[in-house]
Amino acid sequence: MDLGETIKSASRAFGKAAVQEVETYLVPVRLQKLYKGYRLRDVPLSGTRMPVDFLITLAQLADHIYLTGTKRAQSRENSPFAISLRAELGEMFQNYMQIDRFDAATGLFFETRGPFGAVVASAVPPGQEGLPVRRRIHPSEARYRLFLIFRGTVPAIGDLYTDDLSTDAKTAAPKLACSIGNRAGEVARGFLNTYGSCRSEVVDRLLPRGVAFLRAQHRKFAEAAGSGSVRKPGSTFLPLDRVEVYVVGHSLGGAVATLCAYDLACRFPQLNPVLVTFGSPPVGNLDFAIDFARVMIDRQEYHPRTGYLRSIRVVARAADGKLDYVSALPERLPNYIHVNTRVLVPSSAESRWGAHSIADSYIPALQSRGR
């Protein structure tokens, strides 16, 4: 009897929960990977099948989302943070429409709510996201995209704001049973609590609003294109399989984005969400990573319309050869493992801490590859 069968027999004899506890704390992850058949994969940048310029755009969105702020008072629609984010998106991405920002809760013992991300939409021909569109667009020509963007940790200790750091610190606490998607495995309690606090707002309110906005844009394009485009019944209606959903985040935001993409893939498989993270820490245990692979990779590894890899975990390698410190956390935390698929990019950062910066490491690293 091999080790996998031994574990299964013990599970039947002593109860699944008890054996899982023993497995979690006593069986090394490397050994679990062997008998559960899980393998971490690396692909080159070209293996994502995503244009580097578009990946840079996603990294810039992950960077700009930090402008959304952190504290509850900054959630107001007319707050300086909200105005700054809208202005930056308008200047850098002229054809992006911000649907709305959303709040989430972070903290150690007493979690507090504050701005944590935004849902952004785009309906333009490929490659024209940053250009003013001055011509008529045919409805079949445009790409209809929704971006669910989660910000990373803001360690503003000088402002007495430490909630994000406290949420990160919860990775050292016992994990929680995963309560989203297929409820597989265990995940970090801080990441799960933060996603749970914004899940309804993002998935049940802002996502449908974003789809409605893109459908209105499609209808407007069809009507402006002339009677030939609207003569066919239903030609002004945008089917859901033409909406591209990208879930994006850096650092803490990457971990929460991973949970969100997994949740969406389980609840709405027809959406085929594409996950893109930068410097994400590991989110959960091996059982979670296996089920994540089942719904995000095994079911449909590449997006059926765009051909893009649906799970892209970008990790920067510093000039000294060491990986981004946050992404390397499985080396230091018991029973955590990353989800697939990793894309390594060489960074000019001098240290693994410097490699973690989205603005100073990830974006320049991708820009140098896109030249």
Secondary structure, DSSP 4 states (H G I P E B T S, - for coil): --HHHHHHHHHHHH-HHHHHHHHHHHS-HHHHHHHHT----B--GGGG-S-HHHHHHHHHHHHHGGGG-SSGGGGSTTSHHHHHHHHHHHHH-TTEEEEEEEEEEE-SSS-EEEEEEEEEEEEE-TT-TTS---S---TTTSEEEEEEEE------GGGT--HHHHHHHGGGSPPEE--STT--SEE-HHHHHHHHHHHIIIIIIIHHHHHHHHHHHHHHHHHHH-HHHHSSTTTT---GGGEEEEEEEETHHHHHHHHHHHHHHHH-GGG--EEEEESPPP-B-HHHHHHHHIIIIIS-SB-TTT--BSEEEEEEE-TTS-B-TTTTGGGTSTT-BPPS-EEEEE---SSTTGGG-IIIIIHHHHHHHH-
